[in-house]
Amino acid sequence: MYARKMRRTSLVASLVVLAFASPAAAETFRVGPSQVHKDLQAVQGLLKPGDVVEVDGDATYPGGVYIRAAQSGTAGQKVTIRGVKVNGKRPVISGGGAGVLDGLGMVLNGSHYVLESLEVTASTNTCVIHKGDDITIRDFVVHDCPGHGLLGHDDEAGSLVLELSEFYKNGNGTFQHQIYMATGQEMYPGSVFRMQHCYVHDGNGGNNVKSRSERNEIYANWIEGAYYHGLELIGPDKSPATPAREDSDVVGNVIVGNGSQKWHLVRVGGDKDEADTSGRYRFVNNTFVVGSQGNASIVRLMLRIDTVEMHNNAFVQLGAGAAPVFATSEVAWIAGTTLFGSNNWVQSGVTGAPASWTGTLTGGDPGLT
């Protein structure tokens, strides 16, 4: 009898310990003018793995949202912040925070997050800052930000997927961009920036898309009307002693150069000798359109590059003033000129298609609709 009681007591004690050790059940928080939680600031310190936040649309909420690292999800239990459209309208995050978030709309310092269906605007600085890892941003609209629209931190940013989103009227001058991504090669080695099915247009300054990420996957986007470059993929700004090679895969995009600056449509390589990418670039099934105002070149190659290959792309010139396919005066090849390519279509008047390309086609009418 005594032994049975001891076993029963031990079992109860073990179950109590197990109950306290188990993670808390995931919750759903509702945010809105008629909800208990009136804004995202009210729930940002409560989040744990698996939680879902639903934000009522057709309403405006204050900026200065700070998702801290302590509120991270896990790879298997991500935290989701989801806008729920009301009358077809997303919730709007407007303005910037004070103090540590002076002028910033949203800071994503937590990892393993999915953010969906929000509109972010009217910060007095950058609208969205990425400082976590394994983050998905989906169905966002980011506009009228006087700083960057979306900024990835040089040291603290890991992998990010940006998809089905629109960016416009962001940026300032030549150093603040609509989208400016980077990854921390020491904190998050091997990180990937994937951007797909996005519409980026009518930039107020800087590049439409600029990335210093270790790997870029730029798939099926429409990028148009940059103040500076439409797409810029270059080496790290803050570099470890031996920076990783940075590679880019650019597939199925339309990149149109009808912005206010007659600049290069795309730039790849590096912008400083001590932190160049020495990378490999692959362009497949893209349509490059030089705007009616002209561009200095379609693709500007800078500093150390390993390889550039292009297959099944179309190079189109609108209006007068021929632009060359490549600007190569500043490039330093790792192992000699390596401009591979096949089956590209180059409009008459566009110059400089490499002799190393095979199956190149030319014509006067690209047949665009």
Salt bridges, closest charged atoms under 4 A:
GLU27 OE2 - LYS48 NZ 2.65
ASP51 OD2 - LYS48 NZ 3.31
GLU54 OE1 - ARG30 NE 3.61
GLU54 OE2 - ARG82 NH1 3.65
ASP58 OD1 - LYS89 NZ 3.90
GLU116 OE1 - ARG82 NE 3.04
GLU116 OE2 - ARG138 NH1 2.38
GLU119 OE2 - HIS143 NE2 2.67
ASP134 OD1 - LYS78 NZ 3.18
ASP134 OD2 - HIS112 ND1 2.70
ASP139 OD2 - LYS85 NZ 3.36
ASP139 OD1 - ARG90 NH2 2.66
ASP144 OD2 - HIS143 ND1 2.67
ASP155 OD2 - LYS238 NZ 3.85
GLU156 OE1 - LYS131 NZ 3.78
GLU156 OE2 - HIS153 NE2 3.85
GLU163 OE2 - ARG138 NE 2.60
GLU166 OE2 - HIS201 NE2 2.70
ASP202 OD2 - HIS201 ND1 2.61
GLU217 OE1 - ARG194 NE 2.78
GLU217 OE2 - ARG215 NE 2.80
GLU232 OE1 - LYS210 NZ 3.54
GLU232 OE2 - HIS229 ND1 3.57
GLU232 OE2 - ARG267 NH2 2.32
ASP237 OD1 - LYS272 NZ 2.63
ASP247 OD2 - ARG245 NH2 2.62
ASP249 OD1 - ARG282 NE 2.66
ASP271 OD2 - ARG212 NH2 2.78
ASP276 OD2 - ARG304 NE 3.74
ASP306 OD2 - ARG280 NE 2.86
GLU309 OE1 - HIS311 NE2 2.84
GLU330 OE1 - ARG300 NE 3.04
